[in-house]
Amino acid sequence: MDEKLAIYCVCFPDHEPLKSQRYQHDIMCNAVSISSEYRAELDKKGFVFDDVGDNISDLNWVLGDLTATYWIWKNSKYDFVGTSQYRRFWDDSVGDIEFCENTLYVQQPVSLGKTIKEQYIQCHGDFGISAIESLSEDKKIPLSKEMLDKTFALDYLHSCNMFIAHKDVYDRFCHVLFEIVFALYDTYADEISKLDAYNKRMPAFMAERIVTLLVVNKDHFFPGLKIAPVKWDRTKKTLMQKLLS
C-alpha cells in the first residue's frame, strides 16, 4: 500500500509541515510565486509544486488549498490520493486503514453549534451563500435548492477540503466539486476581487460546504459510493516554532 498511496500535505510559502506522517508527500501551493532559491531548497526536501503540469497555481489567492487538490486530480499517478495540511493532519491511525476503492474517506464532521448557513454568514457574510443559491436557481451548477437547503440546515461540517480516495473516485469527486467552484469564481470574479484578502477565498470556503453537500447527497452524484469518516487533529506550533517563524 505504501507505494500506491500518497497523502499530499498542503503547504504555503513559509508554512511548511509541522509534522510528518505515513504516506505523506509535501506539496507547495502558490509555487508560482516563490523564488528560485526557495524552490531549490524545497526541492531538496522532496516537495512537489502546484505550478507544474496541468495546474491553477496562479489562482491560489482565491482558491487556497484547492490549487493542490486540482494538481492532484490532474497530475498524481498514485492509486490512492488525498490531502492533509501543514497544521491539520489525519489521526495517526490513518496508517492502519485498509483503503478500499469505492470509498471516500473524509474528516470526521466538526460540530458547529449552529447551522452551516448561520456559521458561514457569521464568519464571512452572506455573499458566498447568496452566490451559490443564485447559480443554483439559474441552473448553472448541478445543485438543486433542496440540496442546498438540506445542507445549509446541518449543524456539522466536513471541513478543510481534506479527503482521501482511490484515484478514480477522487477524479469523479473533483470533477463535480470544481465544476461548482469554477462557476462561483468565473461568475463572481469582479465581486470577489473587491473583498478583503481573507474573504477573497470565498470559493475555497464555500468548497468546504460543497464537499459536505456532495457527501450528504452522494447517492445522487455517486451512486453506491461509501463514506468513511476518519479522525483528524490540528497541530499547533511550539513556542520555539513560533519564535522562529
C-alpha positions in Angstrom: 0.0 0.0 0.0 2.9 2.4 0.7 3.8 2.6 -2.9 0.2 3.1 -4.0 -1.0 5.9 -1.7 0.1 9.5 -1.3 -1.4 11.9 1.2 -0.2 15.3 0.0 0.5 17.7 2.9 -0.6 21.1 1.6 1.8 23.8 2.5 2.2 27.5 1.6 5.3 29.7 1.3 7.0 29.9 4.7 4.4 27.5 6.2 5.9 24.0 6.0 4.6 20.9 7.7 4.5 20.9 11.5 5.0 17.1 11.5 5.4 14.1 9.2 3.1 11.1 8.8 3.0 7.8 7.0 2.1 8.3 3.3 3.0 12.0 3.4 4.2 13.9 0.3 4.6 17.6 0.8 3.1 19.9 -1.9 3.8 23.6 -2.0 0.8 25.8 -3.0 1.2 29.1 -4.7 4.5 27.8 -6.0 4.3 30.1 -8.9 5.1 33.0 -6.5 8.2 31.6 -4.8 11.8 32.4 -5.6 14.2 30.1 -7.4 16.3 29.9 -4.3 13.4 28.9 -2.1 12.2 26.4 -4.7 15.6 24.7 -4.9 15.6 24.4 -1.1 12.1 22.8 -1.1 13.1 20.6 -4.0 15.9 19.1 -1.9 13.3 18.3 0.8 11.3 16.4 -1.7 8.4 18.9 -2.2 6.0 18.7 -5.1 5.0 22.0 -6.6 1.5 23.0 -7.6 2.6 25.1 -10.7 3.9 22.2 -12.8 1.9 20.1 -15.2 -1.8 20.9 -15.5 -2.2 23.5 -12.8 -4.1 26.5 -11.4 -1.3 27.8 -9.1 -1.9 31.4 -10.1 -5.4 31.2 -8.6 -4.1 30.3 -5.1 -5.1 33.8 -3.9 -8.8 32.9 -4.4 -8.8 29.1 -4.2 -6.3 28.4 -1.4 -5.6 24.8 -0.8 -7.8 23.8 -3.8 -4.9 24.5 -6.1 -3.2 21.4 -4.5 -6.4 19.4 -4.8 -6.6 20.4 -8.5 -3.0 19.4 -9.1 -3.5 16.0 -7.5 -6.6 15.5 -9.6 -4.8 16.3 -12.9 -1.3 15.0 -12.2 -0.9 12.4 -9.5 -0.3 8.9 -10.6 -0.8 7.2 -7.3 -3.6 4.6 -6.9 -5.0 6.3 -3.8 -4.6 10.1 -3.1 -5.7 12.7 -0.6 -4.6 15.7 1.3 -3.7 16.9 4.8 -2.5 20.4 5.7 0.7 21.9 7.1 -1.1 22.2 10.5 -4.0 19.9 10.1 -3.3 16.1 9.9 -5.2 12.9 9.8 -5.0 11.0 13.1 -2.0 8.6 13.1 -4.4 5.7 12.9 -4.7 6.6 9.2 -1.7 4.4 8.8 -3.7 1.3 9.8 -6.6 1.8 7.3 -7.1 -0.7 4.6 -8.2 1.7 1.9 -11.0 0.5 -0.4 -11.6 1.5 -4.0 -15.3 2.5 -3.7 -14.9 4.6 -0.5 -14.4 8.3 0.1 -12.6 9.0 3.3 -13.5 12.3 4.9 -12.8 14.2 8.1 -15.0 13.3 11.0 -17.6 16.1 11.0 -17.0 19.3 13.1 -19.9 20.3 15.2 -20.7 24.0 14.6 -23.3 24.7 17.3 -25.4 26.4 14.7 -26.4 25.7 11.1 -23.9 25.7 8.3 -25.7 28.8 6.8 -25.6 30.7 10.1 -22.0 29.8 10.8 -20.9 30.8 7.3 -22.7 34.2 7.4 -21.3 34.9 10.9 -17.7 34.2 9.7 -17.8 35.5 6.1 -21.0 37.4 5.4 -23.8 36.2 3.1 -22.1 36.7 -0.3 -21.0 33.1 -0.8 -24.4 31.7 0.3 -26.3 34.1 -2.0 -23.9 33.5 -4.9 -24.3 29.7 -4.9 -28.1 30.0 -4.4 -28.3 32.2 -7.4 -26.2 29.8 -9.5 -28.5 27.0 -8.4 -31.6 29.0 -9.3 -30.2 29.8 -12.7 -29.2 26.1 -13.2 -25.6 27.0 -13.8 -24.4 24.3 -11.3 -25.7 20.8 -10.6 -27.1 21.6 -7.2 -30.8 21.9 -6.5 -32.5 24.3 -4.0 -33.4 21.2 -2.0 -29.8 20.0 -1.8 -28.6 23.5 -0.7 -31.4 23.9 1.9 -30.8 20.4 3.3 -27.0 21.1 3.6 -27.3 24.6 4.9 -29.6 23.4 7.7 -27.0 20.9 9.0 -25.1 21.7 12.2 -21.9 20.0 11.3 -19.2 20.3 8.6 -16.6 18.1 6.9 -14.1 20.9 7.0 -10.8 21.9 5.3 -11.3 20.3 1.9 -9.5 17.2 3.2 -10.5 13.8 1.7 -8.8 10.6 0.5 -10.0 8.2 -2.2 -8.9 5.8 -4.9 -7.9 8.0 -7.8 -11.0 7.1 -9.9 -13.2 8.2 -7.1 -11.1 11.2 -6.4 -11.3 12.3 -10.0 -15.1 11.9 -10.1 -15.5 13.8 -6.9 -13.2 16.6 -8.1 -15.0 16.8 -11.4 -18.2 17.8 -9.7 -16.5 19.9 -7.0 -14.5 22.1 -9.4 -17.5 22.5 -11.8 -19.2 24.3 -8.9 -16.1 26.1 -7.6 -15.1 27.4 -11.1 -18.7 28.6 -11.7 -18.5 30.6 -8.5 -15.2 32.2 -9.4 -16.0 32.8 -13.1 -19.4 34.3 -12.4 -18.3 36.5 -9.5 -14.7 37.2 -10.1 -15.2 41.0 -10.2 -17.1 41.0 -6.9 -14.6 38.6 -5.3 -11.6 40.8 -6.3 -13.1 43.7 -4.2 -13.3 41.6 -1.0 -10.6 41.8 1.7 -7.6 39.4 1.4 -9.2 36.8 3.7 -12.6 36.7 2.1 -11.3 36.7 -1.4 -11.0 33.0 -0.8 -14.8 32.7 -0.8 -14.8 29.9 -3.4 -12.5 27.8 -1.2 -14.6 28.5 1.9 -17.7 27.5 0.0 -15.9 24.4 -1.3 -15.9 23.0 2.3 -19.7 23.4 2.3 -19.9 21.8 -1.2 -17.8 18.8 0.0 -20.3 18.3 2.8 -23.2 18.7 0.3 -21.7 16.1 -2.0 -21.2 13.7 0.9 -24.8 14.2 2.1 -26.1 13.8 -1.4 -23.7 11.1 -2.5 -26.5 8.8 -3.8 -27.4 11.4 -6.3 -23.9 12.2 -7.5 -22.0 9.0 -6.8 -24.4 6.0 -6.5 -23.0 3.2 -4.4 -20.1 5.2 -3.0 -19.3 4.5 0.6 -18.3 7.3 3.0 -15.9 6.6 5.8 -15.2 9.4 8.4 -11.6 9.5 9.7 -10.3 11.1 12.8 -8.0 14.1 12.4 -6.2 16.7 14.6 -4.9 20.2 14.4 -1.2 20.6 15.3 -0.2 23.8 17.0 3.2 25.4 16.7 5.5 25.0 19.7 6.9 28.1 21.3 10.2 27.6 19.6 8.5 27.3 16.2 6.5 30.5 16.8 9.8 32.3 17.7 11.5 31.1 14.6 8.5 31.8 12.2 
